[in-house]
Amino acid sequence: MLDYSQLEDIFARGGLLEKGLENFEKRDDQLSMAWDVAQCYNEDRKGVIEAGTGTGKSYAYLAPAILHALEDPEDRTVIATSNVALQQQLMNKDLPSLVRLLGTDVSYCLLLGRARYVCTSKMLNTVSSFRDRTEALFSEAQSDEERIYAWFRSTATGIVEELDHPLLSSPFLSRVRCDRDSCTKQRCRHFSSCFYYNALEKASKSRIIVTNHALLFIDSSIRIE
């Protein structure tokens, strides 16, 4: 069970956030929201919480999620957002900061729909002329295809939105992204390096999963059926 004192240690004046984050300001509404989220965990119930701009909503729901993961390592929390920018903020800033400040090793990951990932096999076939390059920097790339392949060789996630490039808004994208119909799964020679299935595997072992609304609703509809 999460208790108020745990949240006080994080959000109150002189707490972990004030000690560990530059320019942190104590906000009563932030602590109140965090407590509301914690109560939902404790009582296994739903809650609807409205909080204005500047409340610090991300930390207010992430901190209880991390504490809950420590209390119940068998349970998982799914955080769904409406846009890529917030997903990146959670993954690259907020979650790493809180995990570090709390001194935990709680695992977390980003999981999106299949079409948001580039297909390794398709990419290698589409830009085969650059297949043998061991490294390419964006500043070195001369053609559109070369720039995309440079990103492909360096990305850890394979999420197409990482690369802001006009070709990714064109028919080229359909030739390189994952899709259910053409996927051969374990029979694919590049299955071990598949960004989508590696993301699924990581999600199966993570305590906190960040995703988008579309994937959450698809999963919910499948479970209902």
N, C-alpha and C positions, 0 to 999 in steps of 0.2 A: 504493500500500500504506500502510495506517495503521500507525504504530509507537507503541511505549509512551511515548516521550518526548512525543508530541503530547498524550496523555492526562494525563501528569504535569503538563504545562503548564496543564491545565484543572483537575484535581482535587487536586493535591498542595498542601501547605501553601505559601501565598504565590502560588498559581496564580490563574488568571483568575476562578474562582468565588469564592475567598476575597476577592479584591480588589474584585469587582463586586457581591457579594451580602451583604446585612446578615445577621449571625448564622450565616454559613456555617461548618460544622464539617467538617474533613477526616475521611473515613471510608474505612478501608482496603477494606472490602467493596464500597463504591461504585466505587472505582478498579479493583478486581479484576473486578467485573461488567462495567464498561466495556471492559476489556481482552478479556474473553471475547466480548463482542459484536463488538469490532473483529476478533478472530481469525476469527469466522464470516464477516465480510465478506471478509477477506483470502483465506480458503481456500475461499470459496464453499460453505460447508457449513451444516448445520442445527445448532442448539444448544438445549438445555433448561437454563434457569438458574433456580434457586430463590433468592429473596432475601427476607429478613424485613422486617417493618415498620420504617421508619426508615432503611433502607439508602440511600434516594435513588434508587430504580429509574428514575424518569422521566429524570433527567439522565444516568444511567448508560447508557441505550440511545439517548437523543436525541443526545448529543454525538458518538458514533461515526457515527450516521446523518448528521449534518450534515457531519462530516469526510469521510465517504464520498461525499456529494453533491458536495463540492468536488473530490475525486479523480476521480470518474466522473460527469460531468454528464449522461450519457446514461441512467444507471441511476436507478431510483426506489425509495424505501422506503415500504412501507405499514405503518402502525401501527394495529392493531385493539385496541379496548378494549371492556369489557363494560358500561360505563355512561356516561351523558351527563355526569356530574360530572367524570370523568377526561378526557373529550374536551374539555370546557371548560377544564380546568386546563392541558392540553397546548397548546391553541390560544391561550388568553388570558394565560398566565403563563410556562410553561416554555419553549416554543419561542421566543417573542419575546425572553425574557431571554437564552437561549443564543445566538441569532443576533446579538443586540446585543453580547454580551460577546466573541464570536468575530470580530466585525467583518466578517460575511459578508452576502451578499444571497441566501442560499439560500431558494427559494420553498417554501411549505408551505400546505396547505389542509385543510378538513374536508369529507368527502364521505359522505353517508348514503344510505339507500334512498329511492326516489322518494316513498313515502308519508309520509316525515318532513318533507316540504316543503309549504308552502301553494301552491295553484295561483292564480296572479294572475287568470286569467280567472274562475275560480269565485268567488274572493273578491269581485271587483268586481260580479259578478252577484248574489251573496248579500246583500251589504250596499250595494246600489246607492244607497240614500238618503244615504250618506255619501261618495259617490264624488267629489264636488267639493270636499271639504275639503282644504285645502293642508297643514294641520298639526293634530295633536291630541295633547295630553299626557294621560297616564293620569289625572292629577288633575282634568282638565277633563271627561273623558268621563262621561256620565250613564248610559248603558245598556250592557248586556253587548256588544251588537254594536258599539257605538261604541268601547268599550275595545279590542276585537279589531282593529277597523279602524285605530285609532290605532297599535297595534303594527305592523300590516301596512304602514303608510305610513313607519314608521321603521326597520324591520328591514333589515339588510344581507344576511341569509342566508335568511330565509323558513322557518327550521326551527321547527316548531310548539312544540317543548319550550321555546323561549325565553319563551313566554308561559304562565305558570302561571295558568290560568283554568278554572273548572268547565265552561264550554261546550266546551272542547277535549277533554273526556272524554265528550261526549254525541254524539247524531247530527249535531249541527252540524259536527263535524270532518269527517265523511264528505262533507259538501257543499262543503268548501273545500280539502281536501288533494289533492295530485297522485295520479293513478292511471293505470295503463297503458291501461285500456280506453277512457277518455274523452279521453285526450290526442291532440290533432291535430298535435302537433309543429310543424314549420315553417309549417303552414297557420294556426296560431293567430295572431291579430292581436297577442297579447301575448308572442310567442315570444322577442323580444329582451329582455324583462324577466322571463323565466321563471327562478325561483330554482333549480330542479332542473337545467335544461340549462346555466345559467351555472355551476353548481357542477361539472358534468361538464367543461365547457370549461376551467375553472380547474385541475381535477385533471389534465387532459391536459398541462398546462404546469408542474406543480409537481413538485419533486424529493422532497418528503415529503408523504404523504397520511395523514391521520388518519381512521379510519373505525370502524365497529362490527363485531362478530363476524358478525352476520347477513349484511351485505353482502359481507364477505370470503368467507364460505362459499358464498354464492350465486355469486359470481364464480368461485370455485375449481371448483364443480360444472359451470359452463358451459364452462370451459376443458378440463376432463376429457372432457366429452362431445364 
